Amino acid sequence: MEIKILNLLEGAKHAEGLTVIIDVFRAFSVECYLYQQGVKNIYTVGTIEKAQQLKLEHPEYILVGERDGLLLDGFEYGNSPYFINEAEDIKGSTVVHTTSAGTRGIVNAKNATEIITGSFVNAKAIAKYILHEQPEKVSLVAMGNGGSYEAKEDVLCADYIKSLLLNKDFDLSSLKDKLLNNGGERFHQVDTQDSQPKEDFHLCLDYDKFDFVIRADKVEDDLYKMILINQ
Ligand SMILES: O=C(O)[C@H](CS(=O)(=O)O)OP(=O)(O)O
């Protein structure tokens, strides 16, 4: 098995084989929490316009997402696992999800043979899935901030998944301390607690909490259905 670590939106465009699009803060942690909350379907889209179009066609759909980490007009929820956990109206619903980096990574991974999401909250399940599939090529894409500059948490998550695939040790114990002032600062700003609350930092770093994988199946160019696969 050839394992490559790639970066940012460009990396997603060049990813081949079984491709893991990694976004720890927060897109693909959020999708895990959405499924944990009993959401029936998640559609991932790259643009706000596509999300709005789907809402017009299906008013019952719930829009979840952000730009620059902040809430979007007309969206029911931001990109926050904390607020998703608090949500009382999402069980059994269909969610449309669009974000600055993660969901754009999915729709740009056009050369991948299969796409799954990547986060710390289901990293072990991801490694187990890949080891079971035994693909020739694996691409681990650290999406970064906005898909354009490096985010330490995504790079570390790629390293963690790689170490699990190679059965090598990886020290998770000091990770939160490392990230607190290197990617985690924005969750501790007083004025953006309505969109990026402090709890999100811990919820996104609750390692290996979930034993499922989420696969992105293409419906059309800017629209992917996210399939829950239990391990
Ligand atoms: O909502 C987030 O945490 C980020 C914002 S950004 O990429 O850092 O601008 O979006 P995501 O797509 O979840 O990385």
The ligand as an SDF file (V2000), in Angstrom:
LIG
                    3D

 14 13  0  0  0  0  0  0  0  0999 V2000
  -15.4890   26.1560   10.4400 O   0  0  0  0  0  0  0  0  0  0  0  0
  -14.2840   25.9290   10.5100 C   0  0  0  0  0  0  0  0  0  0  0  0
  -13.7980   25.5930   11.5770 O   0  0  0  0  0  0  0  0  0  0  0  0
  -13.3850   26.0660    9.3040 C   0  0  0  0  0  0  0  0  0  0  0  0
  -13.1310   27.4990    8.9970 C   0  0  0  0  0  0  0  0  0  0  0  0
  -11.6480   27.7320    8.1310 S   0  0  0  0  0  0  0  0  0  0  0  0
  -11.4330   26.6800    7.1290 O   0  0  0  0  0  0  0  0  0  0  0  0
  -10.5740   27.6620    9.1200 O   0  0  0  0  0  0  0  0  0  0  0  0
  -11.7440   29.0810    7.5230 O   0  0  0  0  0  0  0  0  0  0  0  0
  -13.9480   25.4370    8.1780 O   0  0  0  0  0  0  0  0  0  0  0  0
  -13.6110   23.9320    7.8070 P   0  0  0  0  0  0  0  0  0  0  0  0
  -14.0210   23.6960    6.3860 O   0  0  0  0  0  0  0  0  0  0  0  0
  -14.3860   23.0800    8.7640 O   0  0  0  0  0  0  0  0  0  0  0  0
  -12.1280   23.7930    8.0070 O   0  0  0  0  0  0  0  0  0  0  0  0
  1  2  2  0
  2  3  1  0
  2  4  1  0
  4  5  1  0
  4 10  1  0
  5  6  1  0
  6  7  2  0
  6  8  2  0
  6  9  1  0
 10 11  1  0
 11 12  2  0
 11 13  1  0
 11 14  1  0
M  END
$$$$
